């Protein structure tokens, strides 16, 4: 089964994500002029967890705990 996406729609979606990426990088570089590099990296690293926590509140998503499974290998 092959799904064909029109070229105009594809380019529109790609350009939207490209603009978001450029804006994020611009704000990151601009914040390095104002704050210390360690502070900026701490904020940048915790961004994902903040978005995840806000998704619980705003989107009313159910908590799904991340389960880590280990494979036991026998040598």
C-alpha positions in Angstrom: 0.0 0.0 0.0 1.5 3.3 -1.1 0.3 6.7 0.2 1.0 9.7 -2.0 1.2 13.1 -0.3 0.8 16.1 -2.6 4.0 18.0 -3.1 2.6 21.3 -1.9 1.3 19.8 1.3 4.6 18.1 1.9 6.6 21.3 1.4 4.2 23.2 3.6 4.6 20.8 6.5 8.3 20.6 6.1 8.6 24.4 6.0 6.6 24.7 9.2 8.9 22.4 11.0 11.9 24.1 9.5 10.7 27.5 10.8 10.2 26.0 14.3 13.7 24.5 14.2 15.2 27.8 13.2 13.3 29.7 15.8 14.4 27.3 18.5 18.0 27.5 17.5 17.8 31.3 17.4 16.3 31.5 20.9 19.0 29.1 22.1 21.8 31.2 20.7 20.2 34.4 22.0 19.9 33.0 25.5 23.6 32.1 25.5 24.3 35.9 25.3 22.2 36.6 28.4 22.6 33.6 30.7 25.5 31.3 31.5 26.0 28.2 29.3 25.3 25.8 32.2 22.0 27.5 32.9 20.9 27.4 29.3 21.9 23.7 29.0 19.9 22.9 32.1 16.8 24.6 30.7 17.3 22.9 27.3 17.7 19.5 28.9 14.6 19.8 31.1 12.4 21.1 28.3 11.2 17.6 27.3 10.2 16.7 30.8 8.3 20.0 31.2 6.4 19.4 28.0 5.5 15.9 29.2 4.3 17.1 32.6 2.3 19.9 31.0 0.6 17.4 28.6 -0.9 15.8 31.7 -2.4 19.0 32.8 -3.4 20.6 29.5 -4.3 17.6 27.4 -5.6 15.5 30.3 -3.4 12.6 29.2 -3.3 9.5 31.3 0.0 8.6 33.0 1.9 5.9 31.3 4.9 4.8 33.3 7.9 3.9 31.3 8.7 0.3 31.9 12.2 -0.9 31.5 12.6 -4.6 30.6 15.8 -6.4 30.8 16.9 -9.2 28.6 18.8 -11.8 30.4 21.4 -13.4 28.2 23.2 -16.6 29.0 26.8 -16.9 27.8 
